[in-house]
Amino acid sequence: MRKFWTLLTREVRSYFYSPIAYIVMIFFLIISGIDFYFQVSFMNQRQVQYTIQEAFFNSVFFWFAFVLIFPLITMRLFAEEFKLGTIEPLTTAPVRDWQVVLSKFFGALVFYLILWIPTLVYFWIFAKVTNQPAAHSPGAYFGSYLMLLLLGMFYLSIGCLTSVLTRNQIIAAVISFCAITLLFFLGLVQFILLDVTSETRDLLGYFSAIEHMGTFSRGIVDTRPIVLYVSMTIVMLMLTYQAFQSRKWRL
Amino acid sequence: MKIGRIRIGLNVVVQIVLILFLAAMVNSLAFKHYKRWDFSRDQKYALSDKTKRFLDSLKGKMRITVFFSPSTPISADVQNLLTEYQYAGKGKIDLEQIDPERNLSRAKELFDKYKVVTDESLLVLDYDGRNKTVKASEMADVDQSGMAMGEGPRVAAFKGEQAITSAMIDLGRGKRRPWDMLQVTRSQRFQPPRALSRY
């Protein structure tokens, strides 16, 4: 466990030594700030039935930034180490492959969670300035941030897998962006198709990130998305582990 | 050397297939058996016990066709509420969403079937060959006092559950035969308290 913690600390630190972390943070804060500003302006103009917290987590700006950050966070995880050759000392060190894979995944997850911390300040400022609650209940915050964690875990694990498959960071980013966007649009199919049965709509809804976020941001917690994202994260990490190990036996 | 590599490769493929199979099984189970918790303070979309009991007692499938244009102020509320009905109905509620402005042919077909003659957004509940409509105006009290000031209509109170459940109960009641009442009465006969019945 101590080796894992050492690797994890190394991973988290390495984010802040590279310029990409600051670029991602600035990009993300600008987009989420614009999102928040537009939602407040919209709510100022007309009467709406939802809160600023629901609007923030379900807007186009949110999803735009959300889908884009994962390739940026994960592209360097393995690809950079392969290219620079720093993976060799790591694989010959007395650490297991699963420790390397998990430390990279959790390192990315820690950075991803750090990205979201400032958004809590938005809601606090909103509540202070307007004397209105930013959400219907603490449960709505809990639901939104829980869904952010679950989606983040899944999409980061996809990024880990694509990064382990190539030495080129750009290729890793493009593949993970395509995979994440494809999965994201799969959830939109139910809104596009007109004549679908209730069962098909349910099945498509099971994979719909938009629907999951909509439900969780209202403060409703459902076990199905939790099972889906946790299980798919495990699958992706298993595939990453196998792909990482394959370098040894394929030689 | 080559045989060893093939063996490892096969081992990896088997592991991957197994983990994919396991994940598919877990998700298939999770899709059918799930739980939902409402952590919102006002529990806006949480269904009452009465509605849940009624949905449990439903014998057949109830089909709900939603003719709501997205511009209706309560459209999102109705959508969220019906989703809760679907979850509580455990497969007994069949939901079809029709945007009358986009899917004209399907809307016309169903309007003709249910003999609907209104431009208002509404739901049609169909159970056991009988149907009932619930209009948007029955599901919410809309405050239009701000219209003169250029503001849009404001939903003062959303009473979707009340309107939908009572329409469902009306449809369910229509099915009862006179002797069903007798059966209910018989089942409600005086029962000694459990503690006494032991002696």
Boltz contact constraints between the chains, C-beta under 6 A:
constraints:
  - contact:
      token1: [A, 46]
      token2: [B, 152]
      max_distance: 6.0
  - contact:
      token1: [A, 47]
      token2: [B, 152]
      max_distance: 6.0
  - contact:
      token1: [A, 47]
      token2: [B, 154]
      max_distance: 6.0
  - contact:
      token1: [A, 136]
      token2: [B, 40]
      max_distance: 6.0
  - contact:
      token1: [A, 136]
      token2: [B, 41]
      max_distance: 6.0
  - contact:
      token1: [A, 137]
      token2: [B, 40]
      max_distance: 6.0
  - contact:
      token1: [A, 137]
      token2: [B, 41]
      max_distance: 6.0
  - contact:
      token1: [A, 139]
      token2: [B, 39]
      max_distance: 6.0
  - contact:
      token1: [A, 139]
      token2: [B, 40]
      max_distance: 6.0
  - contact:
      token1: [A, 194]
      token2: [B, 103]
      max_distance: 6.0
  - contact:
      token1: [A, 198]
      token2: [B, 94]
      max_distance: 6.0
  - contact:
      token1: [A, 198]
      token2: [B, 95]
      max_distance: 6.0
  - contact:
      token1: [A, 206]
      token2: [B, 31]
      max_distance: 6.0
  - contact:
      token1: [A, 218]
      token2: [B, 40]
      max_distance: 6.0
  - contact:
      token1: [A, 219]
      token2: [B, 39]
      max_distance: 6.0
  - contact:
      token1: [A, 219]
      token2: [B, 40]
      max_distance: 6.0
  - contact:
      token1: [A, 220]
      token2: [B, 38]
      max_distance: 6.0
  - contact:
      token1: [A, 221]
      token2: [B, 37]
      max_distance: 6.0
  - contact:
      token1: [A, 222]
      token2: [B, 36]
      max_distance: 6.0
  - contact:
      token1: [A, 223]
      token2: [B, 34]
      max_distance: 6.0
  - contact:
      token1: [A, 223]
      token2: [B, 35]
      max_distance: 6.0
  - contact:
      token1: [A, 224]
      token2: [B, 30]
      max_distance: 6.0
  - contact:
      token1: [A, 224]
      token2: [B, 34]
      max_distance: 6.0
  - contact:
      token1: [A, 227]
      token2: [B, 30]
      max_distance: 6.0
  - contact:
      token1: [A, 228]
      token2: [B, 27]
      max_distance: 6.0
  - contact:
      token1: [A, 231]
      token2: [B, 23]
      max_distance: 6.0
  - contact:
      token1: [A, 231]
      token2: [B, 26]
      max_distance: 6.0
  - contact:
      token1: [A, 235]
      token2: [B, 19]
      max_distance: 6.0
  - contact:
      token1: [A, 235]
      token2: [B, 23]
      max_distance: 6.0
  - contact:
      token1: [A, 238]
      token2: [B, 19]
      max_distance: 6.0
  - contact:
      token1: [A, 242]
      token2: [B, 12]
      max_distance: 6.0
  - contact:
      token1: [A, 249]
      token2: [B, 5]
      max_distance: 6.0
  - contact:
      token1: [A, 249]
      token2: [B, 8]
      max_distance: 6.0
